[in-house]
Each structure stands twice: as structure tokens, then as C-alpha cells.
Amino acid sequence: MHLPFIYSLLVILLVYGLKKAGLFKAGDSAGFSKVVMNFTFPAVILYNISTTELSFDLVLIPLLPIGMALTGAGLGSLFFRKFPARTKGLLMLSTVGLNIGLFAFPIIEGLFGAEGLKIAAIMDMGNAFMIFSLSYYLGAYYSPVLEQKRRNPFSTLTVLFKSPPFITYLIALGINLSGLMIPPLIMDWVSIFSRANQFMVLLVLGLMLNFDWKLHGSNGVIRLLLLRYFTALIFALVTWFFLPLDPVVKKVTIICMTLPAGFLVIPYAYRFGYDEHAASGIINLSLVLGFFSMWGLMIFL
């Protein structure tokens, strides 16, 4: 059950080593990020969300990441109010979203089987909606490259509806709820792009990897991570003690609450003109913390 993490770590370190050897440049990650945003990630959304079986007893699960995102963004508006817009925008969009699909799916399936994977996939529906809506919106709202739109919420919404992942999410959810089936030939092509997503994401992570801990302390990344875990703690306690859910559902959802920040922090940083080094710091540090917190919860829950 450690293999998915070991595989991911080895690929990231290999790409990082190739970058240090001069075969790649950190700037190459911008092009690869565009491929993820426009092709492979939308394929993952279409493949998973359009085929996930929904049931009434699990309807509460997608509301948990939605509540976490709204709470995190609300607290972030207070925590980061004194930061300049270029820094505040990155921190605000990073309060939203969990890396469920790439980071958690293989491990949760190994521990809890198909039922655990189903729970995580349904939770990822609410999570994906907030990443492709609220997180994207916050990034656009404070963006230094969209200065003319920054303080106009309605103009920013037009940017949101030009987002390929968000449009794909709406289409996939509509297909799921309507009971329609995507033709097998199309799904075969979607599956090819979907399978390529994990490697593309790991490639970008390796290119963006850096260990400038002093920088991370000064650009708000540490404060952001503390805020994310504080929000996760609140929702984990409410879920464990107050929600009428099956014990396995509680375990899987609480584990997901401590996951790293969503990978799309990096493509969003490029898209909206934020500091890519700070974006990589958010991903790097949250991956390390997410791994240890995830396995810690699996031991104690």
C-alpha cells in the first residue's frame, strides 16, 4: 500500500535531478501545466465524475469539502488581509481544495477497497467543484495580470466559465445526473488522457520542487498551511462526533480532510501571474505534511 507514494516520490525526485543536471528548466513547468489544465485534468474529471454511482445516503459527503473551502476562504480573508494582492491571491486560492484524486485514491483503495474509493470519489465531487469555481474565482479576482477585472466579481465570473476543468466538471456532472452514457469510443480516448494525468502532474511537481524554507516562511506559506490544518481539525471533529455517518465513511472523509493542497495551485499561479516559487512551496510542504498526517490518522482511527 506504500507503492503509490513511493512511485510518486521517485518520479518527482528523478525529474528534480534531471532539472539540476540541466536537462530541464523550472520554466518548462509552465508548458506542462497548460497540458494538464487543458487536456489531462479535464479527462480525469470526465472519466471519474460521469461514471461515479451516486446514492442518497452519501449525499452529505460532497458538502464536507464545500464547507471546508468556504470556511478556509473566509478565515483566509482575515488571516491574509494585510498581504499585498499578488501574495494574497495565491494564498486565498490555496485555502480551497484537497489533492484527493492524485494523492489519496490509490492508497484509500488499497486500505478500504472499492467502497472506500467510492466514498473518496464522491467527496472529490464537492472538492472539485470548489477548486474549479471558488479557487479559480479567487485567483482571478486578485490576479495582477487581470488587473482590470480584479475588483469586478461579474467580470471575474466570465473568466471562470472559460476554464476547461470547470466546464468539463459541469458537463460530467450533468451526464451523471441525467443517466446518459458516453459512447465507448469516446471514453477510450478520454481514458488515455486520464491515465497520462498522474505522470504529467508528477513531472510538473518535480520541475517546481525547491527547498527554500526561509522563503516559505516569509511569503505566507507556513501561515496558509496552519490555516488549512486548523480548518481540517474543525471539520474532522464535527464529522467524528456529530454526523450520522457510517464509521468507514467517517474514517475515509477525515483522512481526506488532511490531504495536501490541490495540484492546480501551480497552473493557477501561472495562469494568474502569481509567484510560482511560493506555489511550489505550498505543494511541496503540504505533500510532506499530508503524507504523515494521512498515515497517522490511519493508525489511530
N, C-alpha and C positions, 0 to 999 in steps of 0.2 A: 504493500500500500504506500510505500515511500517512493516507488518508481516514478510516478508523475512529477513529483517535486524534484527528484534527482535529475531526471531528464531535462526539466526546465532550467535548473541551475547550471547544468553542464553546457547547454546551448547558449545561455546568457554569458557565461564566463568565456566560452570559446569565441563568441563574437567580440566580446570585450578585448580578448587577447589579440584577435585579428586587427581590431582598431588600433591598439597600442603598437602593433607591428607595422602599421601604416597601410594595410590593405583596405581598410575602411576609414571614413572620416565621420565624426559626430554629426556633421551636416547632412550626411546621407540619410539619416533617420527621417528627415522631412519628407523625402520622396516615398519612402516605405510607409510612412504614416498615412499619406494620401491613398495608397493602395488599400490599407486596412480600412480607412474611413469610407471609401467609396465602393469597395468590392468585397473583401473577405468578411468584414464585420456584418454588413447587411446580409450576406449569405448565411452567417450563423444565426442571425435573428430570424430570417425567413424559414430556415430549416427547423429550428427548435420551437419557436413560438407557434407556428402554424400547425405543428403536429402534436403539441403537448395536450394531453387529455385533462380537461378541467372538470371539477366536481364541486358541488355546493358546499360540502363540509370543509373544503380547503380555500374558500373564498376570502377568509380573513388573512391568509398568508401574504398575498401581494401588498396588502395595506401596511404591513410592518416596514418594509423598506421605504415606502412612500412617506410614512410618518417620520422615519429616521431622517430622510432627506429634508423634509420641511423643517424639522426641529434643528438639524445641523445648520441649515442655511439661515434660520432665524437667529440662532446663537452666534453664527459667524458674522452676521451683520453687526453684532455688538462687539465681538472679540477683535474684529479686523477694521473697525470703523476709522482708526487713525492711520491706517496704511494708505500709501498712495494708490490711485486707481489701478495702475499696472500690476501692482503686487496684490492688491485686494481682490481683483477679478480672478486671478489664478487660485487664490486661497478659497474664495467663495465657491467657485465651480467645483473645487476639490472636496468641499464638505459633502457633496452629493455623490452617492454611488458606491457599490461594492463589487469587487472583482470575483463574481460568483462563477461565471461561465468558464474562464480560463483556469482560475486558481483552484476552485473548490469541486467542480463536477467530478473529475476522476477520483479524488480522494473520498468524497462522500459516497460515490457509487461503490467503492471498494469496502467501505465500512458499513453502510446501511443498505446496500443492494439497490434494486430498481426502485423500491418505494422511497428510499432516501433521495435518489436522484430526481424523482418526480417532485418531491417537496421542494428541493433546491431550484428546479426548473420553474416551478410555479412562483416561488419567491422572486426569481430573477425577472419575471414579467413586470412586477411593480418596480423592481430595481432598474430595469432597462428603460421603462417609461420615464423615470425621473432623470436618468443620465441623458437621455436623448431629448428631454424637454427642459427641465429646470436647470440642470448643469449647463447645457448648451446656451440657454437663455441668459444665465448669469455671466457666462464667458463673453457673450456678445454685448451684454449691457455695459460692462466696464471696459470693453476692448479699446486699446489705444489705436488700433487700425480701423475701427469703425466709429471714430470719434463723432461723426455727425449723427449716428444712430444711438449713441450711448445712453442718453437720458430720455429716449423716447420708447416706452415699452411696446407700443404698437408697431413701430418700425423694426424693433428687435425681433418681434414675432415673425415678421416676414423672413428674417434670416433663419429662424428655427425651421420654418417649413421648406427651406431649401436644403436641409440636412438629409443626406441619403439614409443614414441609420434611422432617423426619426420617421421618415416617410415609409421606409420598409417595415418599421415596427407597427405602424398603423395598418398597413396592408396585411401583415401577417396576423395581427390580432383580429382583423375583420374576417380573414379566411377561417381562422379557428372558430370564432363565434357563429359564423354562418354555416359551418359544417361542410364547406366546399373542399374539394381535393385538388391539389396542384398536380398536373399531369406528370407521370413518372419521368418522362424525358427531361422536363424542366428541372425536376427535383434532383436528377442525376448530375446536371450541371451545377446546381446550387450546392450539392454535396461536395463537389470538387473544390469549389472556392471556400466552402465552410471548413473543410479539412486543412486547407492551407493557412487558415487564420492563426492557429496556435503558433506555428513556426514564424509567421510574419510578425506577430506580437513579440515573441522572444527575440527576434532579430532587432527590432526597434529598442527593446529594453537593454540589450547588450550594447548597442550603439550609444544609448543615453546614460549608461552606467557611469557614475563618478562617486568619489569618496571624499568630497569636500565638506566634512562635517561642520567646520566653522561657518561656512556659507549657509548651510541648512539652519543653523541656529539663529542667524541674523535675518533671514528672509521670511520668517514666519512659519516655516515648515514644521518645526517642533511644536509650535502652538497649535497648528492645524491638527497634527496627529493626536495631541492631548484632547482636543475638542471632539474628534471622531470617536475616540475610545470612551469619552465621557457620555456621549450620546448613545453609543452601543451599550454601555453599562445600564443606563436608564431603561432602555427598551428590553434588554435581557432580563432585568429584574421583574418588569411588568409581565413579560411573556411567561416566565417561570412560575410566578406566584399567583397571577390573576387571570390569565387567559385560559378558556376551556378547550385546550388542545391536547391531543394525544401526546404521551411522553416522548415518542420518537420525533414527532413534529416539533416539539419544543426544543429538543436537542439539536436537530438539524438547523432550525431557524436561528437559534442563539449562536451556533458555530458560524453561520453565515454573517451574522451581525459584526463579527470581529475581523472580517476579511479585509485585505488591502484595498486601497483606493482603486477605482476603475481605471483600466489601462488608457481609456480615451482622454484622460488628463493630458497626456503627451500630444496627441493630434489636436486637441482643443487649444493647447498652448501655442502650437504652430499656427493654427487657423486664426487665432485672435491676437497674435502678437505679444504673448507673454514670455517670461523668462524660461527658456527650455531647460536650463540647468536646475532651476528650482522645481520644475515639473518632474524632471528625472529624480530629484531628491525625494519628492513626495512618493513616487513609485518605489524607489529603492528601499527607503526606510520602512514604508508600510508593508512591503513584501516580507522583510525580515521579521517585523513585529507580528504580522498576520500569520506567518508560519508557526511561530512559537505559541501564540495565543490560541490558534486553532488546535494544535496538538495538546496543549494544556487543558483546554475545555473537553477534549475527547477523553482525557484521563479522568477528570473529576466529575463530569456529568453522569 
